[in-house]
Amino acid sequence: MAKRSAPEVNAGSMADIAFLLLIFFLVTTTIETDTGLNRKLPPIDDTETEPPIIKQKNIFTVQLNRNNQLLVEEQLMELKDLRKAAVEFLDNGGGTGTDGCTYCKGKRDPASSDNPDKAIISLKNDRETKYGIYISVQNELVAAYNQLRDRRAMELYGKTLKEMEANYADVNWIGNKDDLKEKIEKVKIEYPQKLSEVQ
Amino acid sequence: MAKFNKKKSGNLPAINTASLPDIVFMLLFFFMVATTMRDTTLKIENKLPFADQVEKLDKKDLVMYIYIGKPQEAFQAQYGKESRIQLNDKFADLSEIKAFIASERASKREELIPFLTVALKVDEGANMGLVSDVKQELRKENALKINYTTKKGDVADN
């Protein structure tokens, strides 16, 4: 008697089942955005101590009005020019003596900021300002800091800060991580992010 | 002679679809791996702004989400067209943020509480007034680590 082979299972509807599952997952899931601008809010200070006096020249005021217009240091400015203006202010290094800045490459204008440690960017916004515009401005200001930090890291260690941080997070990176952490901190201290969001 | 009498029908041969399920399963697995299930149903419009200096939020379990935006059309009759706050699955008032933060903190292990981050998912059309109020409320609760969630892109599109 001839050996009877097992009948083949019809797999024609397998594709339909898989499509059904696929469509279910497509509908119920979203690719979540998990990127953003990290900021730290200032704690509420109840103490009655006098705030330290900050020289006007060390403050870079950025204001946004209800019509989403940008006022930088009392002058109307376009968003695209903001990054350059912020870099110029932070990197000015106009101070002398102990206030001086050895690594700044700015114009050393005595009427602008003393050094990056003292330079403060103050961002004010109106209640009617659009959130999207506010984020654009925040982004440009953070970009100014990142640009200066990257430049400094490039000078000192031949790598951008982003690369160094990526190395630090990378498990397979070969090298001294404590040393790297110190280097990252050093660059961050030389250009500290002093961005005040006034209420 | 039957041997040489090949059938010459005009029909096209059927395409073999045996590998189709494999392809579809591959797609399915890609989507299962690359996406996460929505844990809250959005009742507001939430079109995030763009930024290019973004950092990645790691440790997803240590993030609290606050959504702000205009109510979706289905809810506009009830809640109006002004921007509202959404916490978890429902609309909330400013005063409810305090309880929200407290409950989120209570659900985490104590040593992890300082690492909790608040992700503000704000619609790009929202007004800063409400966002400032939320920020002030967060300061009161001492939840100081915040993240303005943005999409990666050019700021000129905002």
HADDOCK unambig.tbl for C-alpha pairs under 7 A between the chains (distance, minus, plus):
assign (segid A and resid 14 and name CA) (segid B and resid 21 and name CA) 5.93 0.50 0.50
assign (segid A and resid 15 and name CA) (segid B and resid 20 and name CA) 6.11 0.50 0.50
assign (segid A and resid 15 and name CA) (segid B and resid 21 and name CA) 4.34 0.50 0.50
assign (segid A and resid 15 and name CA) (segid B and resid 24 and name CA) 6.93 0.50 0.50
assign (segid A and resid 18 and name CA) (segid B and resid 21 and name CA) 6.37 0.50 0.50
assign (segid A and resid 18 and name CA) (segid B and resid 24 and name CA) 6.06 0.50 0.50
assign (segid A and resid 18 and name CA) (segid B and resid 25 and name CA) 6.06 0.50 0.50
assign (segid A and resid 19 and name CA) (segid B and resid 24 and name CA) 6.39 0.50 0.50
assign (segid A and resid 22 and name CA) (segid B and resid 28 and name CA) 4.93 0.50 0.50
assign (segid A and resid 25 and name CA) (segid B and resid 31 and name CA) 6.99 0.50 0.50
assign (segid A and resid 25 and name CA) (segid B and resid 32 and name CA) 6.89 0.50 0.50
assign (segid A and resid 28 and name CA) (segid B and resid 37 and name CA) 6.63 0.50 0.50
assign (segid A and resid 29 and name CA) (segid B and resid 35 and name CA) 6.05 0.50 0.50
assign (segid A and resid 29 and name CA) (segid B and resid 36 and name CA) 5.87 0.50 0.50
assign (segid A and resid 29 and name CA) (segid B and resid 37 and name CA) 4.78 0.50 0.50
assign (segid A and resid 29 and name CA) (segid B and resid 38 and name CA) 5.89 0.50 0.50
assign (segid A and resid 30 and name CA) (segid B and resid 35 and name CA) 5.86 0.50 0.50
assign (segid A and resid 30 and name CA) (segid B and resid 36 and name CA) 6.30 0.50 0.50
assign (segid A and resid 30 and name CA) (segid B and resid 37 and name CA) 6.64 0.50 0.50
assign (segid A and resid 30 and name CA) (segid B and resid 38 and name CA) 6.48 0.50 0.50
assign (segid A and resid 31 and name CA) (segid B and resid 35 and name CA) 4.90 0.50 0.50
assign (segid A and resid 31 and name CA) (segid B and resid 36 and name CA) 6.47 0.50 0.50
assign (segid A and resid 32 and name CA) (segid B and resid 36 and name CA) 6.84 0.50 0.50
assign (segid A and resid 33 and name CA) (segid B and resid 151 and name CA) 6.55 0.50 0.50
assign (segid A and resid 34 and name CA) (segid B and resid 56 and name CA) 6.11 0.50 0.50
assign (segid A and resid 34 and name CA) (segid B and resid 57 and name CA) 5.48 0.50 0.50
assign (segid A and resid 34 and name CA) (segid B and resid 149 and name CA) 6.85 0.50 0.50
assign (segid A and resid 35 and name CA) (segid B and resid 54 and name CA) 5.89 0.50 0.50
assign (segid A and resid 35 and name CA) (segid B and resid 55 and name CA) 5.55 0.50 0.50
assign (segid A and resid 35 and name CA) (segid B and resid 56 and name CA) 4.45 0.50 0.50
assign (segid A and resid 35 and name CA) (segid B and resid 57 and name CA) 5.66 0.50 0.50
assign (segid A and resid 35 and name CA) (segid B and resid 149 and name CA) 5.86 0.50 0.50
assign (segid A and resid 35 and name CA) (segid B and resid 150 and name CA) 6.05 0.50 0.50
assign (segid A and resid 35 and name CA) (segid B and resid 151 and name CA) 6.60 0.50 0.50
assign (segid A and resid 36 and name CA) (segid B and resid 54 and name CA) 4.83 0.50 0.50
assign (segid A and resid 36 and name CA) (segid B and resid 55 and name CA) 5.55 0.50 0.50
assign (segid A and resid 36 and name CA) (segid B and resid 56 and name CA) 6.51 0.50 0.50
assign (segid A and resid 36 and name CA) (segid B and resid 147 and name CA) 5.91 0.50 0.50
assign (segid A and resid 36 and name CA) (segid B and resid 148 and name CA) 5.28 0.50 0.50
assign (segid A and resid 36 and name CA) (segid B and resid 149 and name CA) 4.09 0.50 0.50
assign (segid A and resid 36 and name CA) (segid B and resid 150 and name CA) 4.72 0.50 0.50
assign (segid A and resid 37 and name CA) (segid B and resid 54 and name CA) 5.22 0.50 0.50
assign (segid A and resid 37 and name CA) (segid B and resid 55 and name CA) 6.15 0.50 0.50
assign (segid A and resid 37 and name CA) (segid B and resid 147 and name CA) 5.43 0.50 0.50
assign (segid A and resid 37 and name CA) (segid B and resid 148 and name CA) 5.13 0.50 0.50
assign (segid A and resid 37 and name CA) (segid B and resid 149 and name CA) 6.50 0.50 0.50
assign (segid A and resid 38 and name CA) (segid B and resid 146 and name CA) 6.03 0.50 0.50
assign (segid A and resid 38 and name CA) (segid B and resid 147 and name CA) 4.38 0.50 0.50
assign (segid A and resid 38 and name CA) (segid B and resid 148 and name CA) 6.49 0.50 0.50
assign (segid A and resid 39 and name CA) (segid B and resid 145 and name CA) 6.41 0.50 0.50
assign (segid A and resid 39 and name CA) (segid B and resid 146 and name CA) 5.46 0.50 0.50
assign (segid A and resid 39 and name CA) (segid B and resid 147 and name CA) 5.92 0.50 0.50
assign (segid A and resid 40 and name CA) (segid B and resid 144 and name CA) 5.51 0.50 0.50
assign (segid A and resid 40 and name CA) (segid B and resid 145 and name CA) 4.92 0.50 0.50
assign (segid A and resid 40 and name CA) (segid B and resid 146 and name CA) 5.98 0.50 0.50
assign (segid A and resid 41 and name CA) (segid B and resid 139 and name CA) 6.71 0.50 0.50
assign (segid A and resid 41 and name CA) (segid B and resid 144 and name CA) 4.78 0.50 0.50
assign (segid A and resid 41 and name CA) (segid B and resid 145 and name CA) 6.55 0.50 0.50
assign (segid A and resid 42 and name CA) (segid B and resid 144 and name CA) 6.92 0.50 0.50
assign (segid A and resid 43 and name CA) (segid B and resid 139 and name CA) 5.90 0.50 0.50
assign (segid A and resid 43 and name CA) (segid B and resid 142 and name CA) 6.64 0.50 0.50
assign (segid A and resid 43 and name CA) (segid B and resid 144 and name CA) 6.98 0.50 0.50
assign (segid A and resid 44 and name CA) (segid B and resid 139 and name CA) 6.25 0.50 0.50
assign (segid A and resid 44 and name CA) (segid B and resid 140 and name CA) 6.67 0.50 0.50
assign (segid A and resid 126 and name CA) (segid B and resid 128 and name CA) 6.99 0.50 0.50
assign (segid A and resid 127 and name CA) (segid B and resid 127 and name CA) 6.42 0.50 0.50
assign (segid A and resid 127 and name CA) (segid B and resid 128 and name CA) 5.08 0.50 0.50
assign (segid A and resid 127 and name CA) (segid B and resid 129 and name CA) 3.83 0.50 0.50
assign (segid A and resid 128 and name CA) (segid B and resid 127 and name CA) 5.26 0.50 0.50
assign (segid A and resid 128 and name CA) (segid B and resid 128 and name CA) 6.00 0.50 0.50
assign (segid A and resid 128 and name CA) (segid B and resid 129 and name CA) 6.20 0.50 0.50
assign (segid A and resid 129 and name CA) (segid B and resid 127 and name CA) 5.57 0.50 0.50
assign (segid A and resid 129 and name CA) (segid B and resid 128 and name CA) 5.36 0.50 0.50
assign (segid A and resid 130 and name CA) (segid B and resid 124 and name CA) 6.92 0.50 0.50
assign (segid A and resid 130 and name CA) (segid B and resid 125 and name CA) 5.74 0.50 0.50
assign (segid A and resid 130 and name CA) (segid B and resid 126 and name CA) 5.86 0.50 0.50
assign (segid A and resid 130 and name CA) (segid B and resid 127 and name CA) 4.89 0.50 0.50
assign (segid A and resid 130 and name CA) (segid B and resid 128 and name CA) 6.02 0.50 0.50
assign (segid A and resid 131 and name CA) (segid B and resid 124 and name CA) 5.12 0.50 0.50
assign (segid A and resid 131 and name CA) (segid B and resid 125 and name CA) 6.00 0.50 0.50
assign (segid A and resid 131 and name CA) (segid B and resid 126 and name CA) 5.45 0.50 0.50
assign (segid A and resid 131 and name CA) (segid B and resid 127 and name CA) 5.65 0.50 0.50
assign (segid A and resid 131 and name CA) (segid B and resid 128 and name CA) 5.49 0.50 0.50
assign (segid A and resid 132 and name CA) (segid B and resid 49 and name CA) 5.32 0.50 0.50
assign (segid A and resid 132 and name CA) (segid B and resid 124 and name CA) 4.26 0.50 0.50
assign (segid A and resid 132 and name CA) (segid B and resid 125 and name CA) 6.37 0.50 0.50
assign (segid A and resid 132 and name CA) (segid B and resid 158 and name CA) 5.35 0.50 0.50
assign (segid A and resid 133 and name CA) (segid B and resid 158 and name CA) 6.37 0.50 0.50
assign (segid A and resid 136 and name CA) (segid B and resid 51 and name CA) 6.55 0.50 0.50
assign (segid A and resid 136 and name CA) (segid B and resid 155 and name CA) 5.32 0.50 0.50
assign (segid A and resid 139 and name CA) (segid B and resid 51 and name CA) 5.97 0.50 0.50
assign (segid A and resid 139 and name CA) (segid B and resid 53 and name CA) 6.13 0.50 0.50
assign (segid A and resid 142 and name CA) (segid B and resid 53 and name CA) 6.88 0.50 0.50
assign (segid A and resid 143 and name CA) (segid B and resid 53 and name CA) 6.11 0.50 0.50
assign (segid A and resid 199 and name CA) (segid B and resid 132 and name CA) 6.76 0.50 0.50
